[in-house]
């Protein structure tokens, strides 16, 4: 059974405090978006106190198109890759040369060659390391990436798989777009990275048990990117808290049931905290009790919604507690898809 040898996280250098974001957003949107005043409470009710970005405020005050956004993505993602992979390798007690496969997950920028290819030589990875760049999973990418890394480690027993998840959501900020989706994205999203080493060998933080996904038909418009000549534009066409409240638990029950388990067999939960209302919906749907998802709220407060890495920030806090049992890990992403993992800690 493959296990998690290490889990590390990292953020870029520029801190965005919510009170400053509100001031910046007001200077950009006030008087231009007819619903901006009505949507202003999204910022103060987000449950977020600060976030981090690969670029300072001044960068966002200027028009940025695909070339500028792509250059910022490559520079920022390469720096975070170096930082977070070194942390994960150090925690696992491994050298870069001992990694056999790199899984690189990101949906907030386009780079060909991909980020791991740009960085592997300078960081000491072997030239025969297998590369698996993954795009398009959005917020579900952290859990789906873990599932993929575990399957690859299981397929080659004794090999070491490095998973790196990097999302630079702030680069999709659009001062030119007066849409509700853009304002919500401006209120919620931050940048961050996580990395882990997965193997069938070594001392582990937890062992992967089962993994799966559930994609609801007719929901491809719920969440995603719209592409135009300026870059990515956020799409939120339905209430994601409502979907989390009404639809996620039946899908989770189906996943667990296929493995002859139920929610009664789960000791701890780790969810992707998409926003404060999503966390509330998850507590209600899974009957955890109000306030039970404290790690999710703390990560959201301190880092915002970083898309795919966010649930790994939650896992990092959860695994730090020496509490044995079965962990249920889940995230929602474009598709519209729920990704699931169970782990034994």
Buried (B, 14 or more C-beta within 10 A) or exposed (E): EBBBBBBBBBBBEBEBEBEEBBEBBBEBBEEEBEEBEEBBEBBEEBBBEBBBBBBEEEBBEEEBEBEBBBEBBBEBBBBBBBBBBBBBBEBBEBEBEBBBBBBBBBBBBBBEEBBBBBBBEEBEBBEEBBBBBBBBBBBBBBBBBBBBBBBBBBEBEEBBBBBBBBBBBBBBBBBBBBBBBBBBBBBBBBBBBBBBBBBBEBEBBBBBBBBBBBBBEEBBEBBBBBEEEBBBBBBBEEBBBEBBBEBBBEBBEEBBEEBEBEBEEBEBBBBBBBBBBBBBBBBBBBEBEEEBBEBBBBBBBBBBBBBBBBBBBBBBBBBEEEEEEBBBBBBBBBBBBBBBBBBBB
